[in-house]
């Protein structure tokens, strides 16, 4: 049986995938066309690259742009067996026929003001008996006697066979009926998401300084802990929820991203001890700027995190922009681009600040070439 190759399918970063799919689904839904107009989607990519996060973001955009509540049913197929998908057999009322009780995952609201997304994660890692049932869902939108509602989007995701994760080959006959996209790692795409979603500023600052550490997955390595967007999100959760002290959390961080990366992260995080006070900057004072590039990245991530927490205090945001005018131009461009990521539509709010408009008119050309 031939294996489907990934050399002739589009490869896009997570933000691009979200944009392309949301445009397609929103257009179909708003025109009241059948959702099945868009074929079931198959997202390929390395472990931790952000496929699951893409589906969650896609749901938010569909909800905001269609006015319909969007519900994601996340099915981890690696943990399923065939009966979990088809249901439990039982007899009909007169004991003459076998019928199948509907599985919980098919209990979806089929009303017109709802959009369902059935996300079949780890499809390539599931046993082939489970894959057979899952493929019936992706291709025919049914499994056994059960049919998906018309308001259901089907998206599957899995690792590539080259990733040395558990993955079975997909037959070409099935592959030809799916819309395939390969998810690639992109620091720029990840940072836009990270700023908007409150990823810890030390994680954002470190990865701005060492972008190659965002994704260190190597299929030829036997390492159990390695850095991916998913593992950095887990590091952020620890720093945000347990302690912001990287030195104290070192062993937990190393268990997520590996000791080599964790050592560099711990060493780099010491630059925060010498940063100017955020309150002083946003109160309009002009503390001395750091001189080293690693400290500048730390400063930018700290200022962005503070701005996100005080995003409605436009006078204080303006003070920080005045402070940024004293930075090397490329670094001020990184900072103000990050400010634009704080939330959807925040650039328009910034445009109403005279200090931002002035910076944009004199240095705005740097935004496309900033050191990101």
DAQUINOR-V344080 format. One record per backbone hydrogen bond with DSSP energy under -1.0 kcal/mol. CO is the residue of the C=O (numbers start at 1). NH is the residue of the N-H. If there is no record, write none. Layout:
co = (CO:CO)
nh = (NH:NH)
This chain:
co = (10:12:13:14:15:16:17:18:19:20:21:22:23:24:25:26:27:28:29:34:35:40:41:42:43:44:46:48:50:51:52:53:54:55:56:57:58:59:60:61:62:63:69:71:73:75:75:76:77:81:82:83:88:90:92:97:99:103:104:106:111:113:115:116:117:118:119:119:120:121:124:127:128:129:130:131:132:133:134:135:136:136:137:141:143:146:149:151:153:154:155:156:157:158:160:170:171:172:174:175:179:181:182:186:187:188:189:190:191:192:193:194:200:201:202:203:204:205:206:210:211:218:227:228:229:230:231:232:233:234:235:236:237:238:238:245:249:250:251:253:253:254:258:259:260:261:262:263:264:265:267:268:269:270:271:272:277:278:279:280:281:292:293:294:295:296:297:298:299:300:301:302:303:304:305:306:310:312:313:314:315:316:317:318:319:320:321:323:324:328:329:330:331:332:333:334:335:336:339:343:345:346:347:350:353:354:355:356:357:358:359:360:363:364:370)
nh = (182:184:17:18:19:20:21:22:23:24:25:26:27:28:29:30:31:33:32:37:38:179:156:181:158:183:49:230:54:55:56:57:58:59:60:61:62:63:64:65:66:67:115:117:119:77:121:79:80:84:86:87:101:99:95:92:90:106:107:108:114:69:71:153:73:155:75:121:157:77:168:131:132:133:134:135:136:137:138:139:140:142:141:148:146:143:152:116:118:41:120:43:123:45:163:4:175:176:177:178:42:44:12:190:191:192:193:194:195:196:197:199:204:205:206:207:208:209:210:213:214:221:216:232:233:234:235:236:237:238:239:240:241:242:243:249:253:254:255:256:257:258:262:263:264:265:266:267:268:269:270:271:272:273:274:275:281:282:283:285:284:296:297:298:299:300:301:302:303:304:305:306:307:308:309:310:313:314:317:318:319:320:321:322:323:324:325:326:327:332:333:334:335:336:337:338:339:340:342:346:349:350:351:353:357:358:359:360:361:362:363:364:366:367:372)
